[in-house]
Amino acid sequence: MVDGKSQEMSTKELLGGARIHYILQSIFVKCLEEVDPCDDLTDDDIRMAIQNASGARNALFVPEVPFEFLVRRQIAHLLDLSLQCHRFVYDELMKISHACEVTELQRFPVLKKHLDEVMVKILRDGVEPAKRMIGNLIEMEVFPFAFAIVSGETMDNWRWHQRISNLLLGFFGFFV
């Protein structure tokens, strides 16, 4: 089902790997595009951060410290979206595990029950490590901004969304 090679192909809805791909490439990317980078960020916040970074003297150039601080604060908003995506993928993996039952297994209800328990346990055991990894990926993505500012590079919104999306797609592709 994950690789699209199922005996029962549905024409009504996306299932398995196609559904996971849709979640990552359509739903998650759309949510990322709808994120307002200036949400919960006022002109006063920016001005105050710049003034605090300048200290007692006037700065000719805007220091990078307030930018880094404000960007880090905004990146935290991506964690909730990423964890929501994680939940959607987890739910789809649970559906896949239940759909992969073989009809011959119906003759052995105890074996079927134990097999279901093992599959659920495997998926549940992966939930917390996956959440930690997503959190770590978000945290790690804060630092390229600091290095890009020092080297004079900039990362526009589209490249930022692509980078996060590719990291999560790579992670969930590995998980599946």
C-alpha positions, 0 to 999 in steps of 0.5 A: 500500500505504501508503494502503490502496489495494492490488490484493491485500488480505490478510485474514490480516495487516496490511500497509503503512500499516495495519501502520505505524499498528498499530506506532505506535498499538498496539505503541509506545504499549503499550511506553510505557505499560509504562515504569516512570517510577521504574525505576532510580530509588531513594528514595536517589537522590531524597533525595540529589538534593534534598540536593545541590540544597539545599546547606548550608542546609535548604530549606523547599520542594523545589527544582526542580533535582533534579526536572529532573535526575531527569526528564532521566535517566528520559527517556533510557529512551524513546530505546531504545523509540523507536529500536526503533519506528523499526526496525519501521517501517523493516522495514515500509517495506522490505517495502512497497518489495518488494511494490510491484513490477509484474509487467511488471517481471519481463521486465526483470531488470536494470531490476528489480535497479536499481530495487530498489537505488534503493529500498533506498538511499533507505530506508537513506539515511533511517535515520540522519537519522530516528534523529537526529531521534528523538534530537532529539525526545527531547532537546527534550522534556526542556525543557518539564518545566523550563518547566512546573515554573517556571510551576507546571504539571504533565504527567501520565503519559498526556499525556506518552505522548500527546505523544511518540506524536504527535511520532513519528507525525507524523514517521513519517507525514511519512517515509512 
